[in-house]
Amino acid sequence: MSVPARLVLRQAEVTNAALGHVNLGALSESHGFVSITPPVLDLPAPFNAWTDAAASLPTLCDGMIVRRTLDRLPLLDASPGVLPDRYLLRASSVVGLLAQAYYNIEVPAPAQLPDALAQPWSTIAWRLDKPRWTMSTTDYMFHNWRLIDPSAPAPMRVENMKLLTSIWNNPGVEVFMLVVLEMLAQSTPLVGAVVRAQEAVAGGNSSALKTELALMSDTLNHLTFASLLKANPNRHCGDFHVDPVVWTKMFATLPLPLRAGVHNATGVETPFFHVMDEFLERHDYKTQLGGEALMLRNAFPLHWKQFIVAVRQVSVADYVRESGDRELQGLFNETRDAYQGGHGLLARHRTKAFTFMDAAFKTGRSSTVTGFSGMFKDRAWDVVDTSFENSRIERARQYPSHASFARIKSVSNVGIEPAIMRRIVFDVKGMGMRYEPGDRLAVLPENPADLVQRTLAALNADGHEPVTLTQSWRAAAARPEWHDGSHTVRLSELLTFGQVRPVTREVARRLYALTHSEHLRRLIDDRMEDQWELWELLEKLKTGGFEAERLLAALPGEPHHICQIVPPMAPRLYSISSAPVDRTAPVEEIELTVGHLTYQSETSRTSPGGQRRGTASSFLCDAQGDQSRGVVVRVMHPPRFSLPRDPSTPIVMFAAGTGIAPFRGFLQARARSASGRNILILSVRDVESIPYRDELELLQAAGELELMVAVSRQPVRPVFDPETGMLRMAPGKACRVDELIREPAVASRLVELLRDREEGGEGASIYVCGRATFAGAVLEGLVELLGRGNSPEAAIEDGYQAVYRMIGADRYMQDVFSTYTGSTASLSRRIEISQLMLQNTPQVGLWQAIGGRVYDLTRFAHMHPGGAKLIQSYAGLDATNAYRKIEHHRNPEIDSMLAMFEIGVMRRLDFGMEWTVTVGDDGMQFVPLSVLFRKWVRFVYLFVEIENAYRVEVSLKDEVLVQRESGDDPLNSSYKLQFQIQAHHRFLHMTLEYLSEELGKLWRHTASACDPRADIQWLERELTKLRDNPNTRQALAWTEELQRRNSGLAGAALERWHQHLLSLQAADTALMANIKAALSRGLRAFETHERNALRAGAATIIGTLRSLQSTMHDYYTRLSHDRIRNPIERD
């Protein structure tokens, strides 16, 4: 039966073939939304004047001579009969790019376009039935490509494409644009799958529908985890590196619209997003990006619009819901999650975009093509990020939360020692679940009955009390009946699935706000909340008169409602320790390897000691096989922990304890087909705890595995005996994995495996799975192993560079998990904010505070998938909000990896019950001293973030913007100078004005608290006077003149301008260093004197701010002198 989408698809294929062009929209089952034939390379005379001009754009941009050159273009008639239809899309791309370059490359923007661009561009838009003055994504990328090797398999990949018109000839920008194009090409299977899925529904063929849903899910996952990841901000990734600041200044600048109301190239235009939205029957388009999508859809070419409308006319969702087929429903849910789930394509795209939006708005971008705008103080990057997430949620919320409920089939011991590990087998037959080796299983555990009973007793409750669920609880989907709109559950059920041990910091703070318990305050200060179970803490609070029943009586919106004190338990992630026989088909079983966790909580002045058990591990390890009650499970695919795409690549696996789990799946998968060598380096405490020993011996006997074992508590070395096919225990010394790595024979073997193939090595991929301490030991050992140099320091740095390159090439992958073993807060180094704020450069260190803990991310910046500049952007400050903004705190693998870099905890100051008077925007207020300190901290973090942004922006001077074939210095050009001038101009005109406003506010609060006689308007008035003095006005005017005169510079003149800009940047940098040093002194007065700060440190605190007036005065004077002495007057 032909469904509407099939009819539209067939008609589009026939029409495009007959016309010989795709002006009505490329659409086919074989090529999706990409033209079957590549775009034409050249335009016929006289229109080749346009392509000739476009070919010279890199040179024109580099020299800032775009306008003077394009002003000489001839006025050409693009009407029908003159410009043939088959050249129309190419002409639209070329003329659109020329027009946008004319308008956006040089500043300030011109009043209008020359007729030679404006008139043909308008005619072309009319002929293509699209809005005037619009450069669409089709113009920018989708019809702006050529193939390097048309005969290559899957030719439309980044590696096999070039842009037809490369505006800048910048490799990173071109990679970014080609990634967008590759994603469009790789989305092709969705077109056919959507149509065939609807045909299956029309024919009542559930089996065929399952096949198409699986194909759609696989295609979306490929877009997410293969194509999207190619645009890589990590500098060590080789040819796929895209610098976020370069992206901002080049790619993101060109499409900025010429006129208000124009909507230029944006990712929202990508047609497969619209197809998926209609296939999944998106109801709402009320968010800003939702409205933008509908607006852009109206301007789509005819075939695209018709196909999108047709897709909506057959409901696959209704068919799936009414089928009652659990496997079909599971596959449909998998497809939904792959697109709009919390870890799907839209979510991963949002995370990727955060890196670029953060750089964009912090380095001068004031708006986007989709209408978002704002300056630094508006935190526009957060606004855009929120818009991405709101748009995803708008799609996802129309479907109820779903989860798969799997039965635990069996639980058995792993190894000889039964107390250490268990093999858990889940029965998932008929649930439509699929996975790949390296995937994780998210498991929602249950609290044991005895813990629930103790908590009920502490609440003076019997468990039958009804509790109204909050939204976060309903989304948790712990039980099947919660999907049916039931918003009320028994208290005992809530406690079964709630976070009642250990107590979280947020819950401790909520309880303190309710009770004002001095014991609880000390507990929070000591960071000992995680040593308590909720029932213990409630019993302790009850001794001080707290009535726990208040938590049950509170209304749902109140902060101490029981759902706020008992938040839903987060799923635990476990590496799947098996491999499917057929990766494309649903599986019947999923296996885990789980360590049974017990630990001793710390005894201190604020925490009780005691034996503790891990909630999730106890739930799984103590479970009985064949239990009827289902467990909530979900397969999660990590972005970077998969087997090599080339199976012949050797793999080296480092595992500690249960870290063997994913590697058991790896080995099973690679044993089923021809593959490269497999080396497993296993760390165990004793030989009795070697996991899956029989399986490992069989693999070694079959030649499928080379096993090395580090035994840390016994003086033996397990060695494989080929004659017996078993491990024998040879005499040796106890050793850790890093010691094993350094042994000469092992080291030599590893070096041979890990070196790049270009260096004569085998180019093996490395996988590490274990706790953070283990992962750190492996990293340090490999750094020492791979490093070469004339000194120990040089060798270590070379070793790190080798590791960075492997990480950038996805050859070094880590699965770091957290196994809670009690608080380390009492052992941690205490770090002051005055220390943290100074650690924001690679030279002194890149420190961040996240959740009260401090991490030295100097090395990690080179490993970070989001690139070093994102780490630098948040260095020297509390990055908790940004970390949570992109939901890293909900991702255990990221959260766990942080532990590798932890160096201490933030020290909480003791201000006691000291109060003071401050004057702010709301007049005079009586506030705790801690409030005044927080105002200082907020300003300090704001200042450090601004300093970081400036440093990241001016780093552009070290980047190659336009790649030239000549031997000229690629680091200097008029184009690059423009961005350096803009950085100084923005700092001088906007940043300092903003900082002066905020300093004035801080002065008012501080002066009124430190000295009742002080003039609370003094600093604001003095800074305003400085902005009006002759030196300042001269400096401001000079930046305007620099922008006007920067064009066509070369040779010695270019070098003189470059040196002058470096001098201006040095002045900016020195000013920020002086301000930061002063602010650090003020903070140290608070930190030194704490509750006595206003008595013993007031003079220092207010003097710090007072000194900033002279600091600013000296800065403006320096700029004036630089202006007088500048060497570029004659240029």
N, C-alpha and C positions, 0 to 999 in steps of 0.2 A: 504494500500500500504506500503510495507517495504522500508524504506529509508536506505541508507548506514549505518548510525549509529546503526539502529536496527539490521542489519545483523552482524555487528561487536560485538555488545553487546551480541546477542544470541550465536554467535560462542565462545566468551570468556567464557560464563557461561557453555556451554557444554564441552569445552576443559578443563577448570579448574576442573570441576567435574570428568571428566574421568581420569585426571592425579593424582588427590588427593593432589594437591598443587597449589600455585599461583605464581610460579617462573616466569611465563610469564606476570604477572601483575594481581592483584585482580581487578575484574570488574564484577559487577552484578547490576541488578535493585533493588534488595532487600538490598544490603549492599554497593553500590557505589564502592569506591576505597579501601574498607577495606575487608580483608579476611572474608569469611562467617564463617569459623571455626577459633578459636583463634590460635595464633602461638604455636608451640610445646614448652613445658617447658624445657625439657632436651634433650641433645644429647646422642646418644648411645656410649658405650665404644668403643674405647678409647677417643672419642671426648668430653666426659664429663670432661676431663681435662680443656677444654676451659671454659665450663660453671662454673666449680668449681672456676677457677681463676676469672671469671667475678663476681661471687657472693662475692668475697673477695675484690673487687675494693674499696668500701668505706674505709675499714681498710687500704689498701695499699696506697690510696691517702692521707688519714689523716696522716699517718706516713711517707709519702714521700719515700716509699720503693717499688714503682711500678716496677722499672727496675730490681732491684736485685731479685725480686720474679719472674717476668715474664721471666727473663733470664734462669730460671730453667725449663721452659715448654718443653715438649717433641716435637720433630718434627714429625708431623702427615701428612699423605697423604690424601688430600681432593679430589682426583680424582674420576671420575665416577666408580662405582663398589665397591668403598670403603666407601665413604660417600653418602648415599642414597639421591635422589633428594628431598624427602619430608622434609629433615632436612637442605636443602641448605640455605634458607632465614634466618633461625635461626642462622646457622653457620656464615653467612655473617654479621649479626648483632653483634654477640659475638666477632668474630675475629676482626672486624672493630673497635669496642669499645676498645678492648684490645690494638690494634695497636695505636689508637689515644691517649689513656691514656699513653702508653709507651713513645710516642713522646712529648706530650704536658704538662703532669702534672708536671714533674720536669724540672728545668732549670739548665744549658743550654740544648738545644735539642741535642739528640744523632746524631752521624754521619750516622747511619743506623739502621734499625730494625733487631732484631735477626731472623735467618732463621726460627725459630719455629713459628713466626708470618708472616714474609714476604712471605714465599713460599705457605702456605695454603691460605693466603689472595689473592694472585695472582691467584691461581687455582680457587678459588671460583668466583672471578670476571670474569674469562674466561668462567666459566660454566654459569654464569648469563648474559653474554654478556654485561657487563658494564665496564667502564674504570678501569684500575688498580689503586691501592692506593687511592681509593675513598670510603669514608663513606657517603652514601646517606642518605636522610631524611628517607627513608624506613628502613635503618639499625638503625638509631638513634632513631626513634620514631614509624613510621608507622607499623613496625613488631616487636615491643618491648613492648608488653602489655599483661596483663591478666585481666580478669574480677573478681571482688570481689564476685558479685552475678549474675551469668549468667541468672537467671530467673527474674531479676529486669526489670521493664518497661523501655524502652529506655536505655538499659544497658551501652552503650558506652558514658558515661558521666564522667567527672573528678571525681565525688564523688564515682563512682563505678569501678574505674580502678586503677591498679598499674603497674609500669614498671616491665618488666621481669628482665632487668639488670639495676639496679639503681647505677650509677657510684659513686655517693657521699652519697646517702641516705639523701639528703637535701629536706625537704618538699616543699619549695618554688620552687626549680628548677624542682622537679617532677611535681608540679602543672603546671608550664609553659609548660613542654613537653606534659603533658596530655591534656592541652587546645588545643595545635596544633592537637593532635590526635582526640579530641572531634570534632573540626571543620571539620576534614576530614570525620568523621563518620556522623556528622549532615548535611554534604553537600550531602548525599546520594540522597535525592529527586531530586536534580538537574540532575542526570544522567537520570532517567526515564522521567523527565519533558522535558529535551532537546530533547530526542528521540520522545516523543509523540507530542511535539510542531511541530517538522519537519514533522511528519506524518499528523498532522492537516493541515499543509501548502500543503503537497502533495495531500491531499484529499479535499482542499478548504473548510475546516471546521473552520470558524472563531470563532464559539462558543467554540469549544474544545481548540483552541489556546489561547483564553482568560483565560480559566481555568488553562492551563499550565503556562502561564505567571504570573498569580497571585500566583501560587504555587512557582515558581522560586523566585519571589520578596519576598514572605513570608520566604522562606528558607534563602535567603541572609540576610534579616533583622534579622532572628534568629541568624545567625552566627555573625552578627555585634553587636547586642544589648543583646545577651545572652551569647553565648560561648566566644567571644573575650574578653568581660568584666571580665571574671573570673580570668584572669591573672592580679592581682590587685596590683599595687605598694603601695597602701595605707595600712599602717601597721595595721590599725584598722579593716581590713576586715575579720579577722579570718583565717580560713584554706586556703584561696585563696591568701594570701599575697606572693608576689614575690619581693624581694629586688633587685633593679636594679644593685647594686654593686656586690652582691652575684651572680646574673645572669651573669654579665660580667666575673667574675673571674672563674666561673665554667661552666655553659652551653655554653657561647660564646667562651670559650677558647678551649674546647675539639675538635671541628670540624676544627680548623685551619689546613689547608692542610700541608701534609708532604713535598710536592714537588711543584715547580712552575708549573702552568698550570692545577693543580688538582682543581676540583670544588666539594667541600663537601656539607654536609647538609645545606640547606637554605630554607627559606619560598618560594622562587621563584619556587622550585620544586613542590609545592603543586598542584596536578593535576586538581582540580576543577577550579583554576585560568586559566589554559590553556583551559579548556573546555569552560568557559565563554568567554574568548577572541575569540575563534573560533566561538562560537554561535553568538556573537555580531560583528563578522567579522573584528577583529582588522587588520588594514592595515599596520601599521608601528611598527617596532621593532628596532628603531634607537637609543634609549636611552641605557645607560649602562645596566640597568636592563632588557630592552627589548632584547638586544643581549644575555644577560645571560640566559634569558628564553628559547630562541631558542637552545642555546648550551646544556642546561640541558635537554631539550625535546629530543634531539638526543640520550641521554643515558637512556631514559625511557624504562621500559619493553614493550614488543611487543604489548600487548593488549592496553596499554595506548596510545601508538603512533598511532595505527590503529584507535582507537576511536576518538582521537583528529582530525586526518585527515578526518575521515568520517563526523564529525560534520560540517566541513566547506563546505561540498558539497551541502547543502540545505540552501537557503537564507530565513530566516524568516524575516529579515529586509526589503527585497524587497517586500515581500508579504504584510507586514504591511503598508509600504509606499504607495503601489498601491491600497490598499483596500478602502481608503477614509473613513474608519470606525473610528470616533473620539475616541470611547471607546477603541477599539483595540489599536489605537496609544497611548492612554493614559496609558494603561497597559504595553505596550512595553517600553515606556519612564520611567515608574515607575521601571521596571526591570533594565533598563540601569542605572538609578540613584541609585538604591539599590546596584549596583555593583561598578560603576565607577564615580558616581556623586560626587559633592563636599561634601556630607555628607554620602556617601555610605560606603561600606565595605572597599574599598581601601583607602579612605580618613581617616576613623576611624582607620584603621590599621596603617596608617602613623602617626597619632597623638599618638597612643599607642607606636609605635616604637621610637618616639622622646625621650621619657623618658629613654628608655634603651640605645639608641645610645648616648645620651648626657652623661649618666653615663659612658658608655663604653670608649669613646675616651678621656674623661676628667680624667679617672682613669687608663690610661695606655694602653688601647687597641690600637694597631697601624695599624690593618687591619681587614677586614671582609672576610668571605668565598666567597663573591661575588666580591672581588677585590678592594674594596675601602680601601685607606690607607692614613695615615697622622698623624702628631703630633698635639700638642695643638695649636701651632701657625698657623697650617693649617685649624683649625676649621673644622675638618673632620666630626663632628656630623652634622654640617650644610650642608656639601656636601652630606652626605647620605640622609638627610631629603629632600633636593632638588631633589635628584635622585628619591625618592619615588613619589614626586609630579609630576615630569616630566614624569614619567612612567604612572601615572594616566591620565595626560593631553594628552599624546600621544594616549591613548585609546579613550578619550572622544572627542577630537577635530575632529575626522572624521565625527561626527554627528553635524549638525547645532544646535545652541542653541535652546532650546525649552521652551515653557511656556504654561500654560493653561490659557485661557481667559474666566473668569466666569462673568456672569451677576449678578448684585445685584438685588435680587428679591424683597426684602422689607426692610424697615428701620422703627423701632418702638421704643418707649420709654420703658425703664426698670425702674420700680419703679414709685413713685408718682411724684417726682421732674423731670421734663422733660429735664432740662439742663445738667444733670449729665451723664447719660448712654444711649446707644442705643443698640438695638438688631439688628444685621445685618444678613440677610439671603442671602446666595449666591446660585444661581441655577447652579449646576454642573452636571445636568443630561446628560448622554451620553458621559461624558468626561473621564470615566475610573478612577476616583479618589477614593481612599480608605483612611481611617484613623482609628486610635484607640483613645480611651479616653486618654487625656493628650497630644495629638499631637498639634502642632502649625500650623497656616496657615500663610505663608509668603505672604504679600500683597504689591504690588508696587503701591504707591499712585500717584496722579497727583497734580501739583500745581494749585491753582485757577487762573482763567483767569485774574483777576485784578493784581495779583502778576506778572504774565507773562508780562502784559502790562507795568507795572512800570519798570521791568527789561529791556524790549525792549527800553523804553524811555531813560533809563540810558545808553544804548549802542548806542543810536542814530540810531536805526534800526526799520524796520517796520514788521519784523517777517518772511518775504518771502526769506530772504537771505539763500542760500544753505550752509550747513555745512557738511564737510566730517567727517564721524564718525571714531573715534579711535577704536582700538580693544576692549577696556573695554566697550565702548558704544555699540558696536555690540553684545557683550556677554550679555549685560543687557536685551536685548530682550523685550523692552517695548511695541513694537507694532508688530502685526502679519507680516506686510509686511517687517519688518527688517530681517526676516528669509530668505527672497528670494534673498539675495545677494545685497540688496540696501544699499549702503554705504553713501548715501547723503540724508539729511533730511532738512526740513525748520527749521530755527532758532527758530520759535515759538514752534515747536514740541520738540526741544531739551530742551528748557526752561520749557516746561510742565512736563518733566520727569527728570529734572536736580536738583541737590542740590543747591538751591539758598537761602535757609534759614534753619537754621542759617549758617553763613559763617564758614567753617572749618578752622582749624589752618593751614593746608597745603595750602589751597587756599590763605589765608592771607599772608603766606610767599612767595608764587609765585608772588602775586601782589606787595609785598614789593621789591622783587628782580627786578621787572620791573620798579617801580616808585621811590624807595628810599624815600618814603614819611615819614617825621619825625612823623606825626600823626599816620601813620600805624605802625611804629616801637614802639611807646609808647603803642599803642593798643595791639600789640603782647606781649610786656613786661608785660602788665597788665592782660593778658589772657582774653581779652574782645571781641575777634573776634566773639564769639558765641552770642553776643548781637546785632549783625548787620545782616540785610538782604543784599544780594548782591547788589541790586539796590541802597540802601542807601550808601553803601561803595563806589560804583562807582561814585555816585553823589558827595560824599565828596572828592574823589581823583580828580575829574574834576575841583573842585575849586582851586586845586593846579596846574592846567595846564595839567593834564593827558588826553589824547585822548582815550576814550574807544573804538573807532573804531579799534584801533590797535589789540584788541583781536580777531576781526573778520577777520583782514587781515593776521594774523599769519598763518604760515604753520602748518600742522598737527603734525610734529615732534617737534615743538618749545614748550618750557615750558609754554608760555602764550597763546597758542592756546585756543580758546573758550572751547574746550572739556576738557582742563585741569583746566580752571577756573570754569567751570560748570561740575563737574563730574556727572556720572549717580547716581540718587537717589537710595539708598539701600532699599531693601524690608523691611517692618516692620513686626515683628512677633507678632501674636496674638494667645493666647490660644483658641483652638476650644471649644465652650461652648455647644456642643451637643454630642451625642453618636450614632453611627450607630446601626441599629437593627442587621445587619449581618456584622461582621468585615471583612469577606472574600470577600464581594461583593462590587462593585462600588456603591457609594451613589448618591442621587439626589440633596441633599441640604447639606450645611455646615453653621453652625451658629457661629457668633462671638458676644462677648459683649465688647463694646468699650466705653471708657470714652471720652467725648468731652473736649479736653485740651485747656485752655486759660491761659496765664500768663503775668506778667508785666516784661519787660526787664529793666535792671538796668540803672539808670542815673548816669553817672560819667564823669570824664574829658575825657575819651576816648570812651564813649558809649552813644547812645541816649536812652532815656527812651521811653516806648510805650507799648501799648497793643499788645500781640502776640497771634497767634492761632497755635496749632499743625497742621502740614501739613497733616499727615496721618489720624489723628482722625477727622479733619475737612472734609477731602475728603470723608471719610466713613459716618460720621454722617450727613453730608449735602446732601448725595446722594439721588436721587429719585429712588424709586422702579421701576422695570421693565425697567430700562435704557438699551438701546440696545448696547452701547459701552462696550466691555468686560474689565475686570480688570485682570491684571496678578496676578495669585495666584499659590501657590505650597504648598503641605503638607510637613511638616518637623517633623521628629520623634526625640524627645530629647533622649539622651542616658539613662537618669535617671529621668524619671517623668512618670511612668506608674503604673497602678493598680497592687496590689500584685498578684503574680502567683497563690497563694492559695486564692480563693475568700472568705474563711471563716475568713481571717485575718481582724481584725478591722482596720478602718482607721480614723485618726484624721486630719481634714483639717482646716488650718488657712488661712483666706482670708480677704483682705481689699479692699473694693470698687469693681472694675472690676476684682480683684483677684478671685472672685467667678467663673469666666468663666470656668476654667478646671474642677472645682468641680461640676458644673451643669452637665457636661458630665459624670463625675464619678458616680454621684448619679443616673442619668438615666440608666447607664449601670448596676449598682449593683441592681437597683430596678427590673430589668428584670429577674433576677435569684437569687437563694439563695446565700446570702452573709453574712459576718460578720457585726458588728455594724458600723454605719457611724455617726461620730461626726463632726459637722461643728461649728467652732468658728469664728464668723463674726465680723469684725470691721467696723462701719459706723459712719458718722458724726451725723446723726439724723435719727429718725425712718422713715421719708419720703424717705430716700435714701436706705432702705433695698431692695436689688435687688431680683427680682423673688419671691416676698413675697408669692404670691398665691401658687406657686409651692412648696416652702419650707413648707408651712402649710399643704399642701396635703401629702407630704412625712412624716411629723411628725405624722399626723393623721393615716397614714398607718403603722406606726412603723418602717419606713425605715430611719429615721433621728432623731438625737438628736441635737438640735440647741441651741447655746449660742451666745448672741449678746452683744458686747461692744459698747455702744453709747457714743461718746466722747464729744458731745456738748449739750446734754440734760440730765437732772437728772431723767432718766427712765431706767427700765430694762424690755425688751421684754420677756414675759413668755408665753409658749404655754398652752392654755386652752383646755383640752381634750373634754370638753362638747361642746364648740363652734367650735372646730377644727381650731381655729385661734389664733394668737398672741394677747395677751393683754399687755397694757403698765402699769406695776407695778411701784410704786414709787421706786426710787433708786438714786444713784449718778452717774454723768457722769464719765466714765472711759475709759482708753485705754486698748488694748488687753493684755499688760503685767501686768496691774493691775488686770484684770479679771482672768488671769492665777493664780495669787497669792492668790485669795480668797480661804479660807479654803475648802469649798465644791468642788469648781472646781479643786483646786490643788489635793485634795485627789482622785478625779475621774480620773484625768490625770495620776497621779502616778500609779494607778492600771492598766490603759490601756497601759502605755508606758514601764513599767518595762519588762525586758526579761522574757520569760516564765520560764526559769531556776530559776529565782528569785521569781516566784509566780505571775508575772504579765501576761498580755494578749498579749504582744509582738506586739502591734499595730504599723502600719506604719504611719509616720507623713508626711504631705504635707503642704508646705507654699507657698502662692502665693500673691505677693504684691510688693510694692516698697522696696528698700534696707533698708530704715529706719524701715519699718514694719517688714521685715524679721529679722533685727537685734534685734528688741524689743522682738520678739517671741523667738529667740535664747537665749537671756539673761534671759528671764523668765523661760524657760525650764531648763536652766543650774541651776538656783537657786532652781527650783522645785526638780530636780533629784539628787542634790548633797548631800552627807553625809560626815561628818567629825567632828573632835574635835574642829576645829576653822573655822571661816568664810572663810579663805583662802583655807583650806583643803576641805571644802564643795564645794566651787566654782570649784576647780580643779577636784574634783570627778564628779561634774555635767558636766563639759566639757568632761571628759573621757567617761561618759555615752552617751553624744551626739556624740562623735567621733565614738563610737562603733556602734551606730545606723546608722550613715552616712556610715561607712565601710560596714555594712550589708545591705545597700540600704533600710533602714527603715526610713531615714530622707531625704526627697527630697524637693528641693526648685525650684520655678519658679519665679525668681526675675526679674522684668521688670523695664525699665527706663521710667519715665514720666518727660520730661524736664520741669523744672520750673524756668529757668533762671540761670545765672552764679552764682557760689558760690566762684569764684576765689578771690574776694575782701575780703571775710570773712575767707579765708583759711590761715592756718599757713604756713609761708615761711620756707622752709628747704634748708639748704646748702648742697653742695656735700660733704664737709668735715664732715658733720653729717651723711649723708646717708652711706658713705663708712664704717663707724664703726658699722653699724647695720646689721651684717651678721652672727650672731649666735643665736640659740634659747635662750641663756641666756640673751642677751641684746636686742634681737628683730630681726626679719627678715623683713627688709624693702626693697621694690622695687619701683623704679620710672618707670612709664609706661605712655607715652604720656604727660610728664611734671607733672603728679600727683603722689603723694607718698602714698604707701599703707603699712600698718603694717600687714604682712601676717603670723605673729607668730602663731596665732590660726588657720588661714586658712590652714597652711601647713598640719595640721592633718586632714583636710577635703578634701584636694585636691585629685581628682581622680588619678593624676599622682604621688602622694606620696610626702612626706615631702622633700625628697632629691633633687627633681627637684626644689622646691621652694628655698631650701638652695643654690643650684647651682647658682642662679641668685640674691641672697640677697646682699644688700649693693651696688647695681649698677643700672644703667639704663637698664631695661630688655625689653625696647620697641621693639627692633629688634627681640628678641626671641619670644615675645608675638605675634608679627605680622607674624613671620616666620611660625608659626603653625596656623595662621589666626584666633586667638582668637578675634581680633578686628572686624572680620566680623560676630562674633557670639554674638548677642545681649544678650543672657542669661548669657554668661560668662562676657561680658563687664558690664552688669548691676550689677552682683554680686560683682564686685570689689568695687562698691560704699559703700558696707557694711564695708570696711576696710580702706577707705581713711582717711588720717590724715593731708594732706596738699599738697602744690604744691612746685615744685622746684623754688628757687629764681633765676631769671635771673640777671646776673651782668651787670652793666653799665660801659662799657669801652670807651664810647664816640667814638671819632675819633682818639684815640691813636694808633700809629703805632710803630713798632720796627724792628730791624734787627735780623734775625736768620740765622744760618748756618745748613743746613741739607744735605740730600743725593744729592740734586740738586744744592748745593752750597749756596752762600749768597742770601738771599731773604729779601725784604722789605714787611712786613706783618702787618695786624692789630693786636693789642695786644690780641684781642679775639681769634685769631688763635693760639697764644702761649698757652693761657689758655686751649683751646680745646685739644692741644697735651698733656698737663698735665692730663686733665680729661680722655682722652683715655687710657693713661698709667695707671692711678689709677684704672679705671674699669677693665683693663686687669689684673692688679695685684690682685684685689679683687676676680676676677673670678678664678684665679689660686689658691689663698688661699682657696676659697670655694671648689674647686676640690680636693685639698689635704685633707681638713677636711672630705669631703665625702668619699674619698678613705680610710683613716685610720679608719673611723667608722666601717670598716670591723672587727676590733678587738672585737667589741661588738656583732657580729652576730654569730649564730651557723652555722657552715659550714657543718659538718658531724654529724648527729644525732646518738648518741651512746646509746646502751642499758645499758652500765655500768654506775656507779655513778661518773666517772671521770668528771673533770671540762670540759665542752664542749667548753669553750672559747679558750683553748690553744691546739695547735697541730703544728707539723712541717709544715703542709700544710698552716695553717693560718700564721705562721711565714714567710713563703715564700712571701706571699703577702705584709706583713709589711716590709720586707726587700726590696722588689721591689719598694714600695712607696718611701722609703728613697733613694734608689739607683737612681730612676728616678728623684727625686727632686734634688739630688746632681749632677748628671751627665748631666741632660738635662734641667730641669726647670731653675736652676740658670744660666746656660749658656745662655739660651734664655732671661731671665730677664736682664742679664748683657749687652747683645747686645742692648736691648731696652732702658736700663738706659743710655748707652753711647750715643744713639741718643737724648734722652731727655736732657742730659747734654749739648750736642752741641747746641741745640736750646736755652736752658735756659742761658747758660754761655755767649753766644754771645749777648743775649738781656740784661742781667743784669750787665755784667762787660766786657767792650771791651778789657780789659787787660788779661782776663782769658784764660787759655789754653783750647781750646775747645776739645782736645783729652785727657784731664787729667783723667777723671773718667774711660773712656774705657781702657786706659793704665793701670791704677791702678788695676782695676778689673781683667784684664788679668794677671797681675803680681801675684795677689792673687791666681789665679787658678794654677799657676806654683810653688808656694812655697811648702816647705816640708810638712807643716801641711795639706795643701789641698790634695797633692798627697797621703799622708798617709790615709786621710779620704776616698778618692776615691778608693784606693786599698782595704781598709777594707770592703767596701760594696761588692766588688767582692768576697772576701774571705768568707763573711757571706753566700752568695748564694751557694758557692761550698760546704760549710761544713754543711748546713742545711739538715739533713736526719736522720730519725730514732730516733729523740730525744724523751725523755720521762722523767717523774718524775722531780727531782730537776734540772737536766740539762735544761729541757724544760722551767721551770720557770725562770732560770737564763737568758736564751736567751730572754724570753718574757720581763723581766725587762730591759734588755739592749736595746731592740728595743724601749720600751717606752721612755727610756732616749734619744735615737736618735731622736725620733719623737718630744719630748719636745724641743729639740734644734731647729729643723726645725720650729716648731710652734712659738717659741720665736723670731727667726729671722724674720718671716713674720710679727709678731706683731710689732716689732721695725721698720721695713721698713714702715709699714702702718701708724704708729704714726708719722714718719717723713714726709711722703707724706701728711698727714692731716695738718701738720703745714704749709707746703708749700702752700696748697690750701687755708688755712685760710688767708694767706698773700694776695692772690688775692682777696678773698672775703671781707676782711677788707678794702683794699685800692682801689679796683676796678680800675678806670682809672689812679689812681696814684700808681699802684702796682709797677712799675719799678722805681719810684722815692722814695717811702716810704717803700717798702717791698722787694727790690731787695736783700738785705743782707740775709734776712730770706729765700727767695726762693732759692737762689743759695747755701746758707749754709745748707739747708735741704738735697740737693743732695750730697753735699760734705761730710756730716756726714755718708752717706751710705757706704763709703769706710771702715771706722773704724767698722761699724756695721758688715759688711761682714767678716772683719779680725777677730773680736771677735768670730763669729760663727765658722769659720774654726779652731780657736784655741780651742774652746770648744769641737769640734768633736775629735780633736787630743788627748785632755786630756781624753775624754771618752774612746777612743781607748786604751790608756795606762792603764786606771783603769778598763777596762772591766773584768767581772768575768767569761768569758766563754772560756778563752784560753785552759783550760784543757778538755773541752767538745769535 
